[in-house]
Amino acid sequence: MKKLFYLFILLSFMCEAQNCKFKKNEIDDFTKEKRLLTENKIICFDFYENSIGLTFSKFKTNLMSMKISFAGHDVILINENQKISLLLTDKSVIDLKIEDLQSGKLKGNGGLMSSTDFEFFFDLNDELIKHLKQGVVKIRINTMDGFKDFDVKEKKYKKMLETLNCFLEESKK
């Protein structure tokens, strides 16, 4: 019975550790600073195969960032000075201004099917972390011709929060 108890304890630690997988977790050879990069966690998707994912990264001592990526078959036009809005569980709204559009691609195949891919980077500061932990229920991407709303999937969001917590713990080491 005692062995069985220890086996359950060991399995629980193994299961917890599986949630803390990183795409990159290393020490930079030149700067000796920790470099962390999480897997992309999809938190929104819809019938039209549009999705939004979050990735967290740390490449310098005090610089952490959050990447919001959009991919889908809807063609949307985004430029700098637009914003992404997060509707929190308490119904308050946080606006993240797109000051530097890092990458954006509009792909097509002869006009029959097109898709859009964008990546937006934001400083992952204490205030943004607090809002993310509070909970986000909807994301709005403001575009040049209006906006596109996405409902956040609760189960997917919980997985993303596990990733965020692992990221924050590992970044302290």
C-alpha positions, 0 to 999 in steps of 0.5 A: 500500500505504501508503494502504491501511495509513492507511485501516485505521488511520483505520477502526480509530479510527472503529470505536473512536469509535462505541463511545463514543456518549453520550446526553448529553455537554455542559457545563452552562450554569449550573455549567460542569460536565460532564454525561454520560449513556450509552445503556442497555446491556441485559446480561440478558434471558430468555424471558419478555421481562424485561431488565436494563440499565445506564446510567452518568451524571455530572451534578456534578463528583465524583458519578457514578452507575450506574442499574440498570433492570428491565423485564419482564412478570413482576410483582415487588414491590420496596421500599426496603431490598431489595437487588440482588446481583451474582455476580462471576466469582470467585463472590464476591457484592456487595450493592447496597442499595436505599436510595432507590427512584427510580421504579417502575411496575406497568403492566397492561391489564385483568389480561390482561398486566402489566409492571413497570419499576423504576430503581435508582441507586447511587453509581459509586465506585472499589470498584463500578467495580473489581467491574464490571470484574472481571465479573458473571455473574449478577444477583439482584433481591431482592423482597418475596416472594423473588428473581429471578435473571438470567444476564448475557449475556457479549457484552452485558456486554463491550459494557457494559464498553466503554461504562463505559470510555468513560464513565470516560475522558470523565468525566476530561476 
